[in-house]
């Protein structure tokens, strides 16, 4: 699972949420040395939104 690979590579994955019934989007954000951010979005064509509670 992607979350496990991220953990093994010391990536902070705090806040990961899993729902086997929802097909959601994955967004990767890469900051540049100049302070700009590059975004890459991956979405299943039949993706849908799921209501999630965000804990901070």
DSSP file (Angstrom, degrees, kcal/mol; ACC not computed):
  #  RESIDUE AA STRUCTURE BP1 BP2  ACC     N-H-->O    O-->H-N    N-H-->O    O-->H-N    TCO  KAPPA ALPHA  PHI   PSI    X-CA   Y-CA   Z-CA
    1    1 A X    >>        0   0    0      0, 0.0     4,-1.7     0, 0.0     3,-0.7   0.000 360.0 360.0 360.0 143.4    0.0    0.0    0.0
    2    2 A X  H 3>  +     0   0    0      1,-0.3     4,-2.4     2,-0.2     5,-0.2   0.866 360.0  58.8 -55.1 -40.6    1.3    3.5   -0.8
    3    3 A X  H 3> S+     0   0    0      1,-0.2     4,-2.2     2,-0.2    -1,-0.3   0.880 105.4  49.6 -58.6 -39.5    1.0    4.6    2.8
    4    4 A X  H <> S+     0   0    0     -3,-0.7     4,-2.4     2,-0.2    -1,-0.2   0.901 109.7  50.6 -66.6 -41.6    3.4    1.8    3.9
    5    5 A X  H  X S+     0   0    0     -4,-1.7     4,-1.0     2,-0.2    -2,-0.2   0.906 110.0  50.7 -63.9 -41.4    5.9    2.8    1.2
    6    6 A X  H ><>S+     0   0    0     -4,-2.4     5,-2.6     1,-0.2     3,-0.7   0.931 110.2  49.4 -61.4 -45.8    5.8    6.4    2.3
    7    7 A X  H ><5S+     0   0    0     -4,-2.2     3,-1.9     1,-0.2    -2,-0.2   0.917 107.4  54.4 -58.9 -44.6    6.4    5.4    6.0
    8    8 A X  H 3<5S+     0   0    0     -4,-2.4    -1,-0.2     1,-0.3    -2,-0.2   0.734 109.2  49.7 -62.7 -22.2    9.3    3.2    5.0
    9    9 A X  T <<5S-     0   0    0     -4,-1.0    -1,-0.3    -3,-0.7    -2,-0.2   0.057 120.6-107.0-106.6  23.7   10.9    6.3    3.3
   10   10 A X  T < 5 +     0   0    0     -3,-1.9     2,-0.5     1,-0.2    -3,-0.2   0.794  66.8 151.6  58.5  34.1   10.4    8.6    6.2
   11   11 A X      < -     0   0    0     -5,-2.6     2,-0.6    -6,-0.1    -1,-0.2  -0.846  50.8-119.9 -94.6 129.4    7.5   10.6    4.7
   12   12 A X        +     0   0    0     -2,-0.5    -5,-0.1     1,-0.1    -6,-0.0  -0.560  37.1 171.5 -70.0 113.6    5.1   12.0    7.2
   13   13 A X    >   +     0   0    0     -2,-0.6     3,-1.8   -10,-0.1    -1,-0.1  -0.041  16.9 152.7-114.9  30.5    1.7   10.5    6.4
   14   14 A X  T 3   +     0   0    0      1,-0.3    -2,-0.0     0, 0.0     0, 0.0  -0.371  65.8  29.8 -58.0 133.7   -0.1   11.8    9.4
   15   15 A X  T 3  S+     0   0    0      1,-0.3    -1,-0.3    -2,-0.1    40,-0.1   0.446  77.3 156.2  94.5   0.6   -3.8   12.1    8.6
   16   16 A X    <   -     0   0    0     -3,-1.8     2,-0.4   -13,-0.0    -1,-0.3  -0.376  22.9-165.4 -57.5 136.1   -4.0    9.3    6.1
   17   17 A X        -     0   0    0      2,-0.0     2,-0.4    -2,-0.0    -1,-0.0  -0.972   5.3-160.4-126.6 142.6   -7.6    8.1    5.9
   18   18 A X        +     0   0    0     -2,-0.4     2,-0.3     2,-0.0    -2,-0.0  -0.977  15.3 169.1-127.7 137.2   -8.8    5.0    4.3
   19   19 A X    >   -     0   0    0     -2,-0.4     3,-1.4     3,-0.2    -2,-0.0  -0.897  20.8-157.5-145.8 111.7  -12.3    4.0    3.1
   20   20 A X  T 3  S+     0   0    0     -2,-0.3    -1,-0.1     1,-0.3    -2,-0.0   0.620  93.4  54.4 -68.6 -11.3  -12.7    0.9    1.0
   21   21 A X  T 3  S+     0   0    0      2,-0.0     2,-0.4     1,-0.0    -1,-0.3   0.559  96.4  76.3 -97.7  -9.0  -16.0    2.2   -0.4
   22   22 A X    <   -     0   0    0     -3,-1.4     2,-0.7    25,-0.0    -3,-0.2  -0.867  60.6-156.2-109.5 135.0  -14.7    5.5   -1.7
   23   23 A X        +     0   0    0     -2,-0.4    25,-3.1    23,-0.2     2,-0.2  -0.929  33.7 171.0-103.2 110.4  -12.6    6.2   -4.8
   24   24 A X        -     0   0    0     -2,-0.7    20,-0.4    23,-0.2     2,-0.3  -0.604  32.2 -91.7-120.2 177.0  -10.8    9.4   -4.2
   25   25 A X        -     0   0    0     -2,-0.2     2,-0.5    18,-0.1    18,-0.2  -0.625  24.1-147.8 -91.9 145.1   -8.1   11.6   -5.6
   26   26 A X  E     -A   42   0A   0     16,-2.8    16,-2.8    -2,-0.3     2,-0.4  -0.958  15.0-169.0-109.5 129.9   -4.4   11.4   -4.8
   27   27 A X  E     -A   41   0A   0     -2,-0.5     2,-0.5    14,-0.2    14,-0.2  -0.982   5.3-163.2-121.5 128.5   -2.5   14.7   -5.0
   28   28 A X  E     -A   40   0A   0     12,-2.7    12,-2.2    -2,-0.4     2,-0.5  -0.938   6.1-162.6-109.3 131.1    1.3   14.9   -4.8
   29   29 A X  E     -A   39   0A   0     -2,-0.5     2,-0.5    10,-0.2    10,-0.2  -0.961   5.2-172.6-117.2 126.0    2.9   18.3   -4.0
   30   30 A X  E     -A   38   0A   0      8,-2.7     8,-2.4    -2,-0.5     2,-0.2  -0.958  12.9-149.0-119.8 113.1    6.5   18.9   -4.8
   31   31 A X  E     -A   37   0A   0     -2,-0.5     6,-0.2     6,-0.2     2,-0.2  -0.577  13.0-141.5 -80.0 143.7    8.0   22.2   -3.5
   32   32 A X    >   -     0   0    0      4,-3.4     3,-1.6    -2,-0.2    -1,-0.0  -0.530  26.9-105.9 -96.0 168.7   10.9   23.8   -5.6
   33   33 A X  T 3  S+     0   0    0      1,-0.3    -1,-0.1    -2,-0.2    -2,-0.0   0.771 120.7  58.8 -63.4 -25.9   13.9   25.6   -4.2
   34   34 A X  T 3  S-     0   0    0      2,-0.1    -1,-0.3     1,-0.0     3,-0.1   0.477 122.5-104.6 -83.6  -2.5   12.4   28.9   -5.3
   35   35 A X  S <  S+     0   0    0     -3,-1.6     2,-0.2     1,-0.3    -2,-0.1   0.441  79.7 128.5  94.5   0.2    9.3   28.3   -3.1
   36   36 A X        -     0   0    0     -5,-0.0    -4,-3.4     1,-0.0     2,-0.4  -0.509  49.5-137.4 -83.1 158.1    6.9   27.3   -5.9
   37   37 A X  E     -A   31   0A   0     -6,-0.2     2,-0.5    -2,-0.2    -6,-0.2  -0.948   5.8-153.1-119.9 140.1    4.9   24.1   -5.7
   38   38 A X  E     -A   30   0A   0     -8,-2.4    -8,-2.7    -2,-0.4     2,-0.4  -0.936  14.8-156.6-108.9 132.9    4.1   21.6   -8.4
   39   39 A X  E     -A   29   0A   0     -2,-0.5     2,-0.4   -10,-0.2   -10,-0.2  -0.904  10.5-172.8-113.5 136.7    0.9   19.6   -8.1
   40   40 A X  E     -A   28   0A   0    -12,-2.2   -12,-2.7    -2,-0.4     2,-0.4  -0.999  10.6-160.3-126.2 130.0    0.2   16.2   -9.7
   41   41 A X  E     -A   27   0A   0     -2,-0.4     2,-0.4   -14,-0.2   -14,-0.2  -0.915   8.2-171.9-114.9 135.2   -3.3   14.8   -9.5
   42   42 A X  E     +A   26   0A   0    -16,-2.8   -16,-2.8    -2,-0.4     2,-0.4  -0.991  15.8 168.6-125.6 122.2   -4.3   11.1   -9.9
   43   43 A X        -     0   0    0     -2,-0.4     2,-0.2   -18,-0.2   -18,-0.1  -0.997  36.2-123.4-140.4 135.2   -8.0   10.3  -10.0
   44   44 A X    >   -     0   0    0    -20,-0.4     3,-2.5    -2,-0.4   -21,-0.0  -0.538  32.8-121.5 -66.9 137.9  -10.0    7.3  -10.9
   45   45 A X  T 3  S+     0   0    0      1,-0.3    -1,-0.1    -2,-0.2     0, 0.0   0.784 115.0  44.3 -56.1 -26.5  -12.5    8.2  -13.7
   46   46 A X  T 3  S+     0   0    0    -22,-0.1    -1,-0.3     2,-0.0   -23,-0.2   0.040  87.1 144.6-104.8  26.3  -15.3    7.1  -11.5
   47   47 A X    <   -     0   0    0     -3,-2.5     2,-0.3   -25,-0.1   -23,-0.2  -0.215  26.0-172.6 -62.0 153.4  -13.9    8.8   -8.4
   48   48 A X        -     0   0    0    -25,-3.1     2,-0.3   -23,-0.0   -23,-0.1  -0.944  25.8 -99.6-142.6 165.0  -16.3   10.4   -5.9
   49   49 A X        -     0   0    0     -2,-0.3     2,-0.4   -25,-0.1   -26,-0.1  -0.610  29.7-160.1 -87.0 146.7  -16.0   12.5   -2.8
   50   50 A X        -     0   0    0     -2,-0.3     2,-0.6   -28,-0.1   -28,-0.0  -0.970  24.4-115.2-123.3 142.4  -16.3   11.1    0.6
   51   51 A X        +     0   0    0     -2,-0.4     2,-0.4     2,-0.0    -2,-0.0  -0.661  42.0 178.9 -77.0 121.5  -17.1   13.1    3.8
   52   52 A X        -     0   0    0     -2,-0.6     2,-0.6   -35,-0.0   -35,-0.0  -0.963  28.0-133.0-126.0 142.7  -14.1   13.0    6.1
   53   53 A X        -     0   0    0     -2,-0.4     2,-0.5     2,-0.0    -2,-0.0  -0.837  23.8-143.9 -91.1 125.7  -13.5   14.5    9.4
   54   54 A X        -     0   0    0     -2,-0.6     2,-0.5     2,-0.0   -39,-0.0  -0.805  10.4-159.3 -95.2 125.5  -10.1   16.3    9.5
   55   55 A X              0   0    0     -2,-0.5    -2,-0.0     1,-0.1     0, 0.0  -0.905 360.0 360.0-105.8 124.3   -8.2   16.1   12.8
   56   56 A X              0   0    0     -2,-0.5    -1,-0.1   -41,-0.0    -2,-0.0   0.381 360.0 360.0-116.5 360.0   -5.6   18.7   13.4
